[in-house]
């Protein structure tokens, strides 16, 4: 398996990964990825693919958001979406993408990476619940356990506060859980 940055020619393959990986929510996630892609530059994000035998089988994005800290705004990254073709689940594709991305972001001196996801999965990379570490989630619809953060070497203890998601997360209503009965 090869891990590399997404190329312009990968767009349709990446879209297909998320359509298949997220089932009924695939269209929302694929649309979110298309919008977030416009924000990814060498300075402001990272979009990685996993390729097996010349075929894109997984994808992850780390996009720029802000931490509203008491001292000043801090550039941070949000991990997600992370998608793997269903037939490649439980083969380490997602884990390899996350680890590789975190390594690159540490080299780029990104201080914090946030994720909204399953703590049973993301804790293996060092993510911990953000609420107990002085961070506030951007929406009450995010379950407390799902709001997680990892500090990278550039992190400093004063960097606490409220995570402010980038606009595409809101536009695609891809923040937290919606109550269909509300």
N, C-alpha and C positions, 0 to 999 in steps of 0.2 A: 504494500500500500504506500502510495506517495502522498505527502501533504504539501500543499503549495497555496500561494495566494490565488484568489479567484481572478480569472482573466475575462475580458469582455465576451469572448466566445463561449463562456460557461453559463451565461444567463439562463438559457432554456433548461439546461441540465440541472442547475441549482433550483430553479422553479419546480421542476419535476420531483426533485428530492423532497421538497417541503409539501407539495401536494400529496405525495404518497405517505410521507411520515406523519402528517397531522390529520389525515382522514377528513372528517366533516369540517374541521377548522383550517384545512389546507389552503383554501382560497384567501382567507384573511392573512395567514402567515406568509404565503407567497407574495401577496400585495405589500405586506409590511417589509419584507426583504427587498422588494423592488424599490420602495421609497427610501429605505435606509441606505441602500447601495449608493444613492446620490450623495450621501454625507461622507462616505468612506474615502479618505485620502491617506497618504502615507503618514501624515501628522495626526489625523483625527479618527482613526479606526482601523479595522482589520477584517478582511473577509477571506476565509480559508476554505479550501475544498480538500476532500480525501478522494483519491483516485485509485481505482483497482482495475488493472488490465485496461487502462485507457478510458475507463468509465467513471464519471463522478458518482460516488456512492454516499457522500456525506458533506455537510456544509455547516459552518458556524460563522457568526458575525460578532464583533466586539465594536460597538459604536459609541461615539462621544455623547456623554451627558454631563450634567453639572452636579456638584455637591455644594449646597448652600451652607457653607461653614461660617461660623461667627467671624473669623478673621478675613476671609475673602472667598469668592467662588473658586472651586477646584475642578479642573478637568479630570473626569473619571471615565471609565468605560462600563458599558452594560453588555453582558454576554447574552446573546440570543438574537434571533432564534438559532437553535442547534437542531439539525435534522439529519437523520440517517435513513436510507432506503430500508423498508421493513425486512427485506431478505438479508440485510447485513447487520441486523440488530445482534447484540451480545457477541460481537467479534472485536470489540475494542475501538471501533471507528470513532464514536463520539468522544471517548476518553482521550484518544490520541489527538483529536482536533482541539479539545479544551486545553490539554497540557501544552501542546505546541503553541497555541495562542497566548497562554499565560506567560510562557517563556519569552516570546517576542515582546509582549507588553512590558515585562520586567526590564528588558534591555532598552526599551523606549522610555523608561522612567515614568510609566503610568503608576500612580500611587495606589489606586483602588479599582477593583472590578466588582460590580454588583450583578446579581442574577436573581431572577424570579423563577423558582423551580423546585423540584423535589429535593428536600434536604438529604434524603437517603442516597441520592445519586451524587449531588454536588459536594457533599462533605468529604468525599474521597480525594478531592483536589485541594482541600483546605478551606473551603467556604464555610462560614459560620453564620448563625442568625444575626442579622444586622441590628435588631432592636436592642439587644443586650450589650452592644458595643458602641452605643451612642449615635446610631444612625436612625433616621426616620424615613419610613417608606413614603413613596410619592402618592399612594392611594390607599384608602382604608379597605379597598376590595382585595388587596394582596394579603393572603393569609400570613400571619406573623412568621411561621416556620419557613415559608417559601421565600421571604425577603432575606437574602444572604449576601455576604460580602467577603472578599479576601483582600488582605493588605499585601502589597508587593514591596520590594525594598525601598522604593521612593516614598512610601507612606510615612507620615509624621503624626504623632499623637494628637495634635490640635485639629487634625482633619476629621471632624465629626459634623453632623448636621443632617439636612434633609436632601435626599436624592431628588433631582429634578430630571425626569425623563425627557429625551428629545421629542420634538413635536410629532414625528410620524407614529410613535407608539399611541398617542392620543387620537390622532386622525383615524387610525385603523381600529380603534377601540381594543387595543391589545395589551391592556393593563389590568392585572388582577382578574377576578372571577365575576361574571355577571350572574345575578340571581334571576333565572327565567320566570320565577313566580312573583317577582316584585312588581 
